[in-house]
Amino acid sequence: MNKKGSTNFLDQKALIRPVLSLLKKYKLVVIGDSEIHGVELSYWLKIRAITQKINFIFGQKQDTKENPVKNTSH
């Protein structure tokens, strides 16, 4: 990709989608650094993982804050 700086989710998806299609018979691991838009891309890969064997791991910036999901069932 001929681009300076970080890419957005749509760019990342456009780059990854043909690779996933090409390698759909294989177990895959997608590894990304802290410039990856992890939440959106993670969700998209999780949906794809239903029909294809995909695992993924992304780095996080040091200033990333955890936002735990609150249990609202009480």
C-alpha positions in Angstrom: 0.0 0.0 0.0 1.6 3.3 -1.1 0.5 5.4 1.9 2.3 7.3 4.7 0.9 7.0 8.2 -1.7 4.7 9.5 -4.5 3.3 7.4 -8.2 3.3 8.2 -10.4 0.3 8.6 -11.7 0.4 5.0 -8.1 0.4 3.6 -7.2 -2.5 5.9 -10.2 -4.5 5.0 -9.6 -3.9 1.2 -6.0 -5.2 1.6 -6.9 -8.2 3.8 -10.0 -9.4 2.1 -8.4 -10.8 -1.1 -5.7 -12.5 1.0 -8.3 -14.2 3.1 -10.1 -15.4 0.0 -6.9 -16.7 -1.6 -5.9 -18.6 1.5 -9.4 -19.7 2.6 -8.3 -23.4 2.8 -5.6 -22.6 5.4 -5.6 -21.7 9.1 -4.5 -18.1 9.3 -3.1 -15.7 11.9 -3.4 -12.0 11.2 -0.8 -10.0 13.2 -1.0 -6.2 13.4 1.0 -3.5 15.2 -0.5 -0.6 17.2 -1.4 1.4 14.0 -4.1 -1.2 13.2 -7.7 -0.1 14.0 -8.1 -3.0 16.2 -11.8 -2.8 17.3 -13.3 -2.5 13.9 -10.9 -4.9 12.2 -11.2 -7.4 15.1 -15.0 -7.5 14.8 -14.8 -8.0 11.1 -12.2 -10.8 11.4 -14.3 -12.4 14.2 -17.3 -12.5 11.9 -15.1 -14.0 9.1 -13.7 -16.5 11.6 -17.2 -18.2 11.7 -16.6 -19.7 8.3 -12.8 -19.5 8.0 -10.1 -20.5 10.5 -8.7 -17.1 11.4 -6.9 -16.0 14.5 -5.6 -12.5 15.1 -3.5 -10.4 17.5 -3.0 -6.6 17.5 -0.6 -4.5 19.5 -1.9 -1.7 21.6 -0.5 1.8 22.1 0.8 2.4 25.6 -1.9 5.0 26.3 -4.8 2.7 25.4 -7.2 2.5 28.3 -9.2 -0.6 29.0 -13.0 -0.1 28.8 -14.5 -3.1 30.4 -18.0 -4.2 29.3 -20.4 -3.5 32.1 -22.9 -6.2 33.1 -26.3 -4.6 32.8 -28.3 -7.7 33.4 -28.8 -6.9 37.1 
